[in-house]
């Protein structure tokens, strides 16, 4: 029988015992970081609208959570 471990195989904290909101926040923020701040790309990966993503990011920032700055690829 496998002993209980406090981390997943990739070093991430376990999902059990965490709220859905906490897991969702981590998923969104890590996806945004992976996309270098590109909100459109992150929203596409997450299969949510850009408006939903922006609303969630604004809420996280209001809570004091550090959010990856938006990238401005192709902007002068």
ZIQUI-V477258 format. One record per residue. N is the residue number from 0. PHI is phi in degrees with one decimal (none if undefined). BURIAL is # if it has 16 or more other C-alpha atoms within 10 Angstrom, else .. Layout:
n->N phi->PHI burial->BURIAL
n->N phi->PHI burial->BURIAL
This chain:
n->0 phi->none burial->.
n->1 phi->-76.7 burial->.
n->2 phi->-75.4 burial->.
n->3 phi->-66.4 burial->.
n->4 phi->-121.0 burial->.
n->5 phi->-87.6 burial->.
n->6 phi->-136.0 burial->.
n->7 phi->-78.3 burial->.
n->8 phi->-58.3 burial->.
n->9 phi->-89.8 burial->.
n->10 phi->91.2 burial->.
n->11 phi->-77.6 burial->.
n->12 phi->-64.9 burial->.
n->13 phi->-66.6 burial->.
n->14 phi->-80.2 burial->.
n->15 phi->-63.8 burial->.
n->16 phi->95.0 burial->.
n->17 phi->-104.7 burial->.
n->18 phi->-78.4 burial->.
n->19 phi->-61.3 burial->.
n->20 phi->-61.3 burial->.
n->21 phi->-66.2 burial->.
n->22 phi->-65.6 burial->.
n->23 phi->-61.9 burial->.
n->24 phi->-59.4 burial->#
n->25 phi->-62.6 burial->.
n->26 phi->-61.7 burial->.
n->27 phi->-63.5 burial->#
n->28 phi->-66.1 burial->#
n->29 phi->-69.2 burial->#
n->30 phi->-66.1 burial->#
n->31 phi->-61.8 burial->#
n->32 phi->-62.9 burial->#
n->33 phi->-58.8 burial->.
n->34 phi->-88.6 burial->#
n->35 phi->63.4 burial->#
n->36 phi->89.6 burial->#
n->37 phi->-75.8 burial->#
n->38 phi->-66.5 burial->#
n->39 phi->-62.8 burial->#
n->40 phi->-63.3 burial->#
n->41 phi->-61.3 burial->#
n->42 phi->-61.2 burial->#
n->43 phi->-63.3 burial->.
n->44 phi->-61.5 burial->.
n->45 phi->-79.9 burial->.
n->46 phi->59.5 burial->.
n->47 phi->-128.8 burial->.
n->48 phi->-73.2 burial->.
n->49 phi->-61.8 burial->#
n->50 phi->-62.5 burial->.
n->51 phi->-61.3 burial->.
n->52 phi->-61.5 burial->#
n->53 phi->-61.0 burial->.
n->54 phi->-61.3 burial->.
n->55 phi->-65.8 burial->#
n->56 phi->-64.6 burial->#
n->57 phi->-63.2 burial->.
n->58 phi->-64.2 burial->.
n->59 phi->-62.4 burial->.
n->60 phi->-62.0 burial->.
n->61 phi->-63.1 burial->.
n->62 phi->-83.0 burial->.
n->63 phi->91.8 burial->.
n->64 phi->-80.9 burial->.
n->65 phi->-73.9 burial->.
n->66 phi->-115.4 burial->#
n->67 phi->-56.6 burial->#
n->68 phi->-59.7 burial->.
n->69 phi->-65.7 burial->.
n->70 phi->-88.0 burial->.
n->71 phi->-123.2 burial->.
n->72 phi->-62.2 burial->.
n->73 phi->85.2 burial->.
n->74 phi->-91.8 burial->.
n->75 phi->-95.2 burial->.
